[in-house]
Amino acid sequence: MLRQARYTARMSTVGRIREIWRYPVKSMGGEKLDRCSIGSLGIPGDRGWALRDDTLGEIRGARRMPVLMKCSARYRKPPTESEIPHVDITLPDGSTLGSDDPQVSAVLSRLVDRPVTLWPRQPASNKAHYRRAQPGAALMARLGRTAAIRRFFLTILRVTGMDADIREEMSREPGESLPDLAVHPAELLEFVSPPGTYFDAFPIHVLTTAALEAMATANSAAIWDVRRFRPNLLVETPAGASGIVENGWSNRTLAVGRMHLSCQMPTVRCGMTTHAQGELPKDPSVLRTIVRDAGQSLGIYAGIATAGDVAAGDEVELL
């Protein structure tokens, strides 16, 4: 297991914002921003669109449709927290089509080899849009809200046979442990994302350069490019910081100016980290290294405690 942070405890500054990323379409390549305003739903327009599997009746991403990571998307105009504008999608062959093109869903269906429809983010009240298609998901969510039951969650999954689906979903090999899903919000057992969003779990994902450097030390043959991990904020850590420093930030607050993030939990990784995108090749060793040497997680999820503006170069403090 890689060690966690090593830096002077009296220092509150943990780095500076190196990069800001927004991903207009879930699982597609995103946009690097110089600055943005972070509101209650994170960066406006982040995961504003997603694909819905029409056969299953479920929102799906690159875990099951990895070719999506060879696509990218850009907004035509700046999104707001209440407005999700149309996007232009660049396909793997370099061609481009808009989200308002009448053929967009047909083209994407051919790309992923299954019937899909491109959807903008829907209101949280539309629970059916976000609900998992897996039988028993609602029951597991109800059970997951009971603390005593959550302690035996992996055992319950094995008994019900749901562990095989999760192993496939998370790209875990035989002999590798499953992540502890009991630490995730119980609603994610029933819904593919928090209703009203297309986030995996929380509105902001933070990653540090120290974590990437630690992983490169553990597996120097792999390319530890930030694009594999799709953070919203990449924090450049100062000299003297080493290891996966963000693992020690759970239940702490990150401050960037007047904007405050409430750090929740390390980001459990899946097979998306291994897929080809751009000039990055497919590399299963990336996930194998994270599972073996980083406790299955890299980066940290955060909620919004106080909205505010963020710009590249801003100082990041741990409160």
C-alpha positions, 0 to 999 in steps of 0.5 A, spaced: 500 500 500 502 506 498 503 511 503 499 517 504 501 524 505 508 527 508 508 534 508 508 539 514 502 538 518 502 546 520 501 548 513 494 549 511 496 550 503 496 543 500 497 546 493 495 550 487 489 549 482 493 546 475 487 544 471 480 545 471 476 540 467 468 540 465 465 534 461 459 536 457 457 528 455 458 523 460 464 518 459 466 523 453 473 527 453 472 534 456 474 541 456 479 544 460 477 551 463 481 557 465 476 559 470 469 557 472 464 558 477 462 552 482 455 552 484 451 547 488 451 542 482 459 543 481 461 546 475 456 548 470 454 543 465 459 538 467 456 531 465 450 535 462 448 530 457 449 522 457 447 516 453 441 512 455 441 504 453 434 504 450 433 496 451 435 496 458 432 503 460 438 505 464 443 511 463 450 508 461 457 510 460 464 507 458 464 502 463 459 498 458 461 502 452 468 504 452 468 507 445 465 513 448 472 515 451 474 516 444 469 521 443 469 528 445 464 534 446 464 541 447 458 546 449 456 551 443 455 557 449 457 557 456 452 553 460 449 555 467 446 551 473 439 552 470 441 551 462 444 545 459 446 548 452 447 543 446 454 540 444 458 538 438 460 531 439 467 529 435 467 522 433 473 517 433 473 518 425 474 526 426 467 527 424 462 532 428 455 532 429 451 536 434 446 534 440 440 537 436 442 533 430 436 529 428 440 523 427 445 524 433 442 518 437 442 513 431 449 515 429 451 514 437 447 507 437 451 505 431 458 507 434 456 503 441 453 497 437 446 498 441 440 502 441 441 509 445 438 516 446 442 522 448 439 525 453 440 532 457 440 532 464 433 531 467 430 534 473 431 530 480 423 528 480 424 524 474 426 518 478 425 513 473 430 516 468 435 515 473 433 508 476 438 502 475 435 496 471 438 491 475 432 487 479 432 488 486 436 495 486 431 498 490 431 493 495 438 493 496 438 501 496 433 500 502 437 495 506 443 499 505 440 505 509 440 501 515 447 501 518 447 494 521 446 491 514 451 495 511 456 492 515 454 485 511 453 488 505 459 484 501 456 478 504 449 480 502 451 481 495 455 474 494 448 470 497 444 474 492 449 473 486 449 481 485 457 480 486 458 477 479 455 484 476 459 488 480 465 485 479 464 485 472 461 493 472 468 495 476 472 490 472 475 486 478 479 480 476 478 473 480 482 474 486 481 481 487 477 484 492 471 488 491 470 495 493 466 496 499 460 499 496 457 500 503 461 507 504 457 509 498 451 513 498 445 508 499 441 512 493 447 509 488 444 502 489 438 504 486 440 509 481 445 510 476 447 517 479 444 522 484 437 524 481 438 530 477 445 529 475 449 524 471 455 524 476 458 517 479 457 519 486 458 527 488 459 533 484 466 534 484 472 530 483 479 532 485 486 529 484 493 531 486 499 531 482 502 527 488 498 521 487 499 521 479 507 521 481 506 515 486 502 511 481 508 512 476 513 510 481 509 504 482 508 502 475 513 506 471 511 502 464 504 505 464 502 512 462 499 516 468 495 521 464 490 526 468 485 524 462 485 517 464 482 519 471 477 525 469 478 529 475 474 536 475 480 539 479 487 537 478 491 540 484 499 541 483 502 539 490 508 542 493 515 540 494 515 535 500 508 532 499 508 525 496 504 519 496 496 519 495 495 525 499 488 526 498 486 519 502 487 523 508 482 529 506 476 525 507 471 529 512 475 535 511 474 542 507 478 544 501 478 552 500 479 555 494 478 563 495 471 563 498 469 556 495 469 551 499 469 543 498 466 538 503 471 532 501 467 525 502 470 519 500 476 516 496 474 515 488 474 508 487 476 506 480 473 501 475 475 499 468 474 506 465 481 508 467 484 503 462 480 504 456 484 507 450 482 515 448 486 520 444 493 517 443 493 514 450 493 506 449 488 501 452 492 499 458 489 494 464 495 495 468 493 502 470 487 499 474 491 493 476 496 497 480 490 502 483 487 496 486 494 493 488 497 499 491 492 504 492 487 501 496 482 501 489 482 508 489 485 514 486 482 521 487 477 524 492 470 526 491 467 532 494 460 536 495 459 543 495 459 547 502 460 554 499 459 556 492 465 560 488 469 562 483 475 558 481 481 559 476 488 555 474 493 557 479 489 559 485 491 556 492 488 550 495 488 550 503 486 544 507 481 546 513 
